Amino acid sequence: MPPTLADRVRRILEAIRHIESALAGLEYQQFTGDLFLRLAIERLLVIISEASRKIPADIKAEQADIAWQKMADLGNRLRHAYHQTEPEILWGIAHEDLAPLKRFVERIIHDESKR
């Protein structure tokens, strides 16, 4: 059975929480100096990207301030242009772009639990 919307948003939330945990208390220099940490963050962002692709357009439209296409594009870049990944972009996404997405998926999970 294919994943449901609830499955996908839970995976997004789980990946965001892992990113937050992995980067908690770290400075940028620590992040850039740790190859395995960067690779883990990349993988978690690929999971977020892939899961977000399957969220229906009408639900995405509820949160138009999230850059859904950029999220999809990031996944493609991480999968296919992995040799060009720039740590400062990953750091910026983790510290600036994930918060609105986290709030959105938490709201969806909360709304789904009421049904």
C-alpha positions as YAML, in Angstrom:
chain: A
units: angstrom
residues:
- id: 1
  name: MET
  ca: [0.00, 0.00, 0.00]
- id: 2
  name: PRO
  ca: [1.46, 3.41, -0.95]
- id: 3
  name: PRO
  ca: [2.16, 5.96, 1.80]
- id: 4
  name: THR
  ca: [-0.75, 8.17, 2.78]
- id: 5
  name: LEU
  ca: [-0.61, 11.93, 3.21]
- id: 6
  name: ALA
  ca: [-0.31, 11.35, 6.96]
- id: 7
  name: ASP
  ca: [2.64, 9.01, 6.38]
- id: 8
  name: ARG
  ca: [4.39, 11.57, 4.19]
- id: 9
  name: VAL
  ca: [3.97, 14.51, 6.54]
- id: 10
  name: ARG
  ca: [5.12, 12.38, 9.48]
- id: 11
  name: ARG
  ca: [8.27, 11.50, 7.54]
- id: 12
  name: ILE
  ca: [8.85, 15.17, 6.81]
- id: 13
  name: LEU
  ca: [8.41, 16.05, 10.48]
- id: 14
  name: GLU
  ca: [10.69, 13.23, 11.57]
- id: 15
  name: ALA
  ca: [13.40, 14.36, 9.13]
- id: 16
  name: ILE
  ca: [13.12, 17.97, 10.32]
- id: 17
  name: ARG
  ca: [13.42, 16.86, 13.94]
- id: 18
  name: HIS
  ca: [16.52, 14.81, 13.09]
- id: 19
  name: ILE
  ca: [18.07, 17.83, 11.38]
- id: 20
  name: GLU
  ca: [17.27, 20.05, 14.35]
- id: 21
  name: SER
  ca: [18.76, 17.50, 16.74]
- id: 22
  name: ALA
  ca: [21.90, 16.97, 14.66]
- id: 23
  name: LEU
  ca: [22.60, 20.69, 14.37]
- id: 24
  name: ALA
  ca: [21.59, 21.73, 17.89]
- id: 25
  name: GLY
  ca: [24.34, 23.78, 19.48]
- id: 26
  name: LEU
  ca: [26.68, 23.52, 16.50]
- id: 27
  name: GLU
  ca: [28.47, 26.40, 14.87]
- id: 28
  name: TYR
  ca: [28.70, 26.67, 11.10]
- id: 29
  name: GLN
  ca: [32.40, 25.77, 11.14]
- id: 30
  name: GLN
  ca: [31.64, 22.54, 12.99]
- id: 31
  name: PHE
  ca: [29.04, 21.69, 10.38]
- id: 32
  name: THR
  ca: [31.30, 22.39, 7.42]
- id: 33
  name: GLY
  ca: [34.12, 20.39, 9.02]
- id: 34
  name: ASP
  ca: [32.04, 17.24, 9.50]
- id: 35
  name: LEU
  ca: [31.54, 15.42, 6.21]
- id: 36
  name: PHE
  ca: [29.35, 12.69, 7.67]
- id: 37
  name: LEU
  ca: [27.07, 15.20, 9.34]
- id: 38
  name: ARG
  ca: [26.69, 17.12, 6.07]
- id: 39
  name: LEU
  ca: [25.90, 13.90, 4.23]
- id: 40
  name: ALA
  ca: [23.29, 13.00, 6.85]
- id: 41
  name: ILE
  ca: [21.66, 16.42, 6.52]
- id: 42
  name: GLU
  ca: [21.66, 16.04, 2.73]
- id: 43
  name: ARG
  ca: [19.92, 12.67, 3.01]
- id: 44
  name: LEU
  ca: [17.30, 14.06, 5.38]
- id: 45
  name: LEU
  ca: [16.65, 16.95, 2.99]
- id: 46
  name: VAL
  ca: [16.23, 14.45, 0.13]
- id: 47
  name: ILE
  ca: [13.62, 12.61, 2.23]
- id: 48
  name: ILE
  ca: [11.80, 15.90, 2.88]
- id: 49
  name: SER
  ca: [11.97, 16.80, -0.80]
- id: 50
  name: GLU
  ca: [10.67, 13.44, -1.98]
- id: 51
  name: ALA
  ca: [7.84, 13.28, 0.56]
- id: 52
  name: SER
  ca: [6.80, 16.85, -0.25]
- id: 53
  name: ARG
  ca: [6.42, 16.00, -3.94]
- id: 54
  name: LYS
  ca: [3.50, 13.74, -3.11]
- id: 55
  name: ILE
  ca: [1.55, 16.28, -1.07]
- id: 56
  name: PRO
  ca: [-1.51, 17.25, -3.11]
- id: 57
  name: ALA
  ca: [-1.45, 20.66, -4.77]
- id: 58
  name: ASP
  ca: [-4.57, 21.85, -2.95]
- id: 59
  name: ILE
  ca: [-2.92, 21.21, 0.40]
- id: 60
  name: LYS
  ca: [0.31, 22.90, -0.72]
- id: 61
  name: ALA
  ca: [-1.77, 25.90, -1.81]
- id: 62
  name: GLU
  ca: [-2.81, 26.37, 1.82]
- id: 63
  name: GLN
  ca: [0.80, 27.28, 2.58]
- id: 64
  name: ALA
  ca: [1.90, 29.29, -0.44]
- id: 65
  name: ASP
  ca: [4.80, 30.89, 1.47]
- id: 66
  name: ILE
  ca: [6.63, 27.55, 1.42]
- id: 67
  name: ALA
  ca: [8.81, 27.28, -1.67]
- id: 68
  name: TRP
  ca: [7.47, 23.88, -2.76]
- id: 69
  name: GLN
  ca: [9.16, 23.92, -6.16]
- id: 70
  name: LYS
  ca: [12.51, 24.90, -4.66]
- id: 71
  name: MET
  ca: [12.13, 22.01, -2.23]
- id: 72
  name: ALA
  ca: [11.62, 19.62, -5.14]
- id: 73
  name: ASP
  ca: [14.53, 21.18, -7.01]
- id: 74
  name: LEU
  ca: [16.78, 20.80, -3.98]
- id: 75
  name: GLY
  ca: [16.09, 17.07, -3.89]
- id: 76
  name: ASN
  ca: [17.02, 16.79, -7.56]
- id: 77
  name: ARG
  ca: [20.21, 18.74, -7.00]
- id: 78
  name: LEU
  ca: [21.23, 16.65, -4.01]
- id: 79
  name: ARG
  ca: [20.59, 13.43, -5.93]
- id: 80
  name: HIS
  ca: [22.13, 14.41, -9.26]
- id: 81
  name: ALA
  ca: [24.57, 17.27, -8.64]
- id: 82
  name: TYR
  ca: [25.84, 16.01, -5.30]
- id: 83
  name: HIS
  ca: [29.38, 17.06, -6.21]
- id: 84
  name: GLN
  ca: [28.23, 20.70, -6.22]
- id: 85
  name: THR
  ca: [26.54, 20.79, -2.83]
- id: 86
  name: GLU
  ca: [27.41, 23.94, -0.93]
- id: 87
  name: PRO
  ca: [27.40, 23.65, 2.88]
- id: 88
  name: GLU
  ca: [26.20, 27.24, 3.34]
- id: 89
  name: ILE
  ca: [23.04, 26.48, 1.37]
- id: 90
  name: LEU
  ca: [22.30, 23.42, 3.49]
- id: 91
  name: TRP
  ca: [22.98, 25.40, 6.67]
- id: 92
  name: GLY
  ca: [20.67, 28.19, 5.54]
- id: 93
  name: ILE
  ca: [17.87, 25.79, 4.66]
- id: 94
  name: ALA
  ca: [18.19, 24.03, 8.00]
- id: 95
  name: HIS
  ca: [18.14, 27.27, 9.98]
- id: 96
  name: GLU
  ca: [15.72, 29.39, 7.97]
- id: 97
  name: ASP
  ca: [13.48, 27.37, 5.68]
- id: 98
  name: LEU
  ca: [12.44, 24.35, 7.71]
- id: 99
  name: ALA
  ca: [10.53, 26.18, 10.46]
- id: 100
  name: PRO
  ca: [7.51, 27.13, 8.29]
- id: 101
  name: LEU
  ca: [7.42, 23.63, 6.83]
- id: 102
  name: LYS
  ca: [7.55, 22.12, 10.31]
- id: 103
  name: ARG
  ca: [4.64, 24.26, 11.50]
- id: 104
  name: PHE
  ca: [2.67, 23.29, 8.39]
- id: 105
  name: VAL
  ca: [3.17, 19.54, 8.77]
- id: 106
  name: GLU
  ca: [2.48, 19.73, 12.51]
- id: 107
  name: ARG
  ca: [-0.82, 21.43, 11.71]
- id: 108
  name: ILE
  ca: [-1.72, 18.75, 9.17]
- id: 109
  name: ILE
  ca: [-0.91, 16.01, 11.66]
- id: 110
  name: HIS
  ca: [-2.93, 17.78, 14.32]
- id: 111
  name: ASP
  ca: [-5.90, 18.23, 11.97]
- id: 112
  name: GLU
  ca: [-5.72, 14.60, 10.84]
- id: 113
  name: SER
  ca: [-5.74, 13.40, 14.45]
- id: 114
  name: LYS
  ca: [-9.09, 15.14, 15.00]
- id: 115
  name: ARG
  ca: [-10.75, 13.13, 12.24]
...
